[in-house]
């Protein structure tokens, strides 16, 4: 019953409007051909014409109702109106919502004369109308209301900004004066246009959400790949250190048990600080210094007086984040390629300084320098640069230069705590 009353009201309204028009036409006819009508010579022609007009109007109205039912499945007042209004909420910011509705309107079938105003957040598009039942060329000549009607419909959208969301007000109707609605129906064209725009918005929002979900999955995969690469690079540390230390401790247990006990103590401390992390969090300069000092103490037992240390790391910089094992890599390079080949050994310096929003960490030696014989492949420093790039992007750097008067100085530039990017 809810659909019957609006349908009957529409039929009565249209028939009443056309009856009034026919009545006025009859008065005009009567004024022009009064004698003929009285004589009965032409009144039948007028009556026949008016009867055909009213029959065409009734058939057109029923056709309109049928098409609305086919499109929407209902015949309420909102669906029967030739002028449609939709309020659509989208989970997008203003710019994205405007771009979305602009694209949806421009892609409507037979859209033309599109007007876009980004500053006022409005889009207007005119849609050329075709006959709903009689082909794509033009309104049917047998549909008197369609012949009397407009040729284009107007679709207008306005975006209202919200807090992280936007509201789209959609207005769809004939591109003509409102008084024509008394006589002319659109065969559901504007309901169809409004539904088409709504579907387009829904599809575009769904596509965007799927793309966002795909981007999230890709980001997670990339992060997992990055962590795997960091773990692989972290595993490429000098593997012979542990074996050499254990071999040295085995010899010392027979020749110098107290020194063997000290060496094993430092090894335990080193191994304890080298336990793998349960997550991909960064280490700190303080943690890396503790591990590196344990490593150096072991080497001092092995190298004796050939190895001297100079450490200058302020406590305020021990919280600076850095990748694990990076400081030890620099120290290992300094000893392996600088001090061990040099007769008499030398000194290792570990210096940390703060400069505005970053810190520098330098490992220097007075060994044989770049000019000496070296069996290094360079893969350690290559991995170091790669780990810096993966961890900090462009916020960190690495440089290696000759030390004066001899040796090499390698410097890491690191962002301070709170400014480091995650891997």
Number of C-alpha atoms within 10 A of each C-alpha: 5 10 12 11 13 17 18 11 12 20 18 14 14 22 19 15 16 20 16 12 13 19 13 12 14 16 12 12 15 16 11 11 15 15 12 12 17 11 10 11 11 15 18 11 12 16 13 10 13 19 13 12 18 18 13 16 23 17 14 23 23 16 18 19 21 16 22 24 17 12 14 15 11 16 21 17 14 13 21 25 19 20 22 20 18 15 13 14 16 19 15 19 16 21 13 15 24 26 13 18 24 23 15 18 25 20 14 17 12 13 18 17 12 16 14 17 12 13 6 10 19 19 23 22 23 24 26 17 23 18 18 17 11 13 10 11 9 15 22 17 12 11 17 17 22 21 14 14 20 18 18 18 23 22 27 22 24 19 22 18 17 14 9 10 15 21 20 22 16 21 18 26 25 26 16 14 8 11 8 14 18 14 17 23 25 28 24 24 24 27 24 18 21 20 16 16 21 18 13 19 22 14 13 16 18 12 12 14 13 12 12 12 12 12 12 12 12 12 12 12 12 13 15 14 12 17 18 13 15 23 14 12 17 17 11 13 16 12 9 9 14 13 10 13 20 16 11 17 24 15 13 17 13 9 11 12 14 11 16 22 14 15 25 18 15 20 21 13 16 20 15 11 15 15 8 11 10 6 7 16 14 17 17 17 23 19 18 22 18 14 23 23 18 21 23 23 20 25 19 16 18 18 16 12 11 17 20 15 14 13 13 12 16 12 10 10 19 16 15 21 23 27 21 22 20 24 21 20 19 23 24 20 20 26 22 16 21 28 25 17 15 17 10 12 21 20 18 24 18 21 16 21 15 16 10 7 10 17 19 19 21 23 23 27 30 23 27 23 23 15 9 13 11 13 8 11 8 9 11 19 17 11 19 21 18 15 23 23 15 17 21 19 15 10 16 19 16 16 11 14 13 16 17 12 9 16 24 22 22 20 19 23 20 23 23 20 17 9 14 19 15 12 20
